[in-house]
Each structure stands twice: as structure tokens, then as C-alpha cells.
Amino acid sequence: MAQDQDQLAPHVLLTRKSLAEALGARGLRISAATLATKATRGGGPPYTLFCGRALYRWSDALAWAEAQLAPPYASTSERETASR
């Protein structure tokens, strides 16, 4: 991607491929195909259409991706206790 993901303006609109690359650069790996599946089945970031092509607002997609993260754990035993 031509523009560094840390310099993306919150309002910029990204294609699925560009969004997957930008999220991946932040360590949040997801493929464009998975984004397409989530657009069909639900559970993905909000998007809009322009000439039939899905576009994702960077701030909305980043907020969605960060919301998918589990809380931080200090150990695996802590994680097992929290999931009960």
C-alpha cells in the first residue's frame, strides 16, 4: 500500500485488499477473502458501496478489529480461569 497505515486518516475509505494490508501491518492479520465472507454472513466491519465495490472507513474498521481482540492475560492459567 502506498500510504503507511499509521498515517491513514480516520475518514479514508479502503478497498478490502487495502484494508487487509493495513490491518496486517498493525499485526491484525485478516484476508480480503475473509472480509468478503464476513460482509456476506455478518460479523465484519461496517462498509459502504461505491459502484458496487465495498469500501471500509479506516476508523470504523480499526475499531472493529480492535474489538475482536481478547483481553490481555499474564498466563495461560489466568486465561483458563477467565473463560469459565
PLY file of the C-alpha trace (Angstrom):
ply
format ascii 1.0
element vertex 84
property float x
property float y
property float z
element edge 83
property int vertex1
property int vertex2
end_header
0.00 0.00 0.00
1.35 3.38 -0.95
0.38 5.09 2.30
1.69 3.87 5.66
-1.20 2.54 7.78
-0.12 4.68 10.77
-0.68 7.78 8.64
-4.12 6.83 7.37
-6.70 9.49 8.11
-9.67 8.14 10.08
-12.10 9.00 7.27
-10.15 7.39 4.41
-12.02 4.67 2.51
-10.20 1.43 1.74
-10.94 -1.50 -0.53
-10.98 -4.97 1.02
-7.46 -5.66 -0.20
-6.12 -2.35 1.13
-7.89 -2.83 4.44
-6.47 -6.34 4.84
-2.98 -4.95 4.17
-3.40 -2.02 6.58
-4.72 -4.22 9.38
-1.99 -6.79 8.73
0.65 -4.07 9.04
-0.71 -3.43 12.55
-0.45 -7.12 13.42
-4.16 -7.77 12.91
-3.97 -10.27 10.06
-7.14 -10.88 8.05
-7.51 -11.68 4.38
-9.60 -9.81 1.83
-11.48 -13.09 1.26
-12.39 -13.28 4.96
-13.63 -9.69 4.86
-15.80 -10.62 1.85
-17.20 -13.64 3.70
-17.97 -11.52 6.76
-19.72 -8.96 4.55
-21.96 -11.76 3.29
-22.56 -13.62 6.56
-22.25 -10.76 9.05
-19.83 -10.08 11.85
-17.36 -7.98 9.90
-16.56 -4.29 9.90
-19.13 -1.85 8.54
-18.73 -0.93 4.89
-20.36 1.15 2.22
-20.72 0.56 -1.50
-19.43 2.69 -4.33
-20.30 1.45 -7.80
-20.89 -1.99 -6.33
-17.49 -2.13 -4.62
-17.18 -2.43 -0.83
-15.29 0.38 0.86
-14.34 0.46 4.53
-13.77 3.62 6.58
-10.39 3.16 8.28
-11.54 4.34 11.74
-14.58 2.02 11.72
-12.61 -0.99 10.51
-9.79 -0.44 13.01
-12.29 -0.10 15.87
-13.98 -3.33 14.73
-10.65 -5.19 14.53
-9.51 -3.99 17.95
-12.86 -5.06 19.43
-12.10 -8.60 18.24
-9.01 -8.80 20.44
-9.21 -10.84 23.63
-8.19 -9.09 26.84
-4.52 -9.38 27.78
-3.53 -12.30 30.01
-0.45 -12.74 32.20
-0.51 -16.54 31.90
-2.44 -19.41 30.34
-3.88 -20.32 33.75
-5.29 -16.81 34.06
-6.89 -17.23 30.65
-8.48 -20.56 31.60
-9.93 -19.03 34.79
-11.38 -16.05 32.87
-13.13 -18.26 30.31
-15.19 -20.13 32.94
0 1
1 2
2 3
3 4
4 5
5 6
6 7
7 8
8 9
9 10
10 11
11 12
12 13
13 14
14 15
15 16
16 17
17 18
18 19
19 20
20 21
21 22
22 23
23 24
24 25
25 26
26 27
27 28
28 29
29 30
30 31
31 32
32 33
33 34
34 35
35 36
36 37
37 38
38 39
39 40
40 41
41 42
42 43
43 44
44 45
45 46
46 47
47 48
48 49
49 50
50 51
51 52
52 53
53 54
54 55
55 56
56 57
57 58
58 59
59 60
60 61
61 62
62 63
63 64
64 65
65 66
66 67
67 68
68 69
69 70
70 71
71 72
72 73
73 74
74 75
75 76
76 77
77 78
78 79
79 80
80 81
81 82
82 83
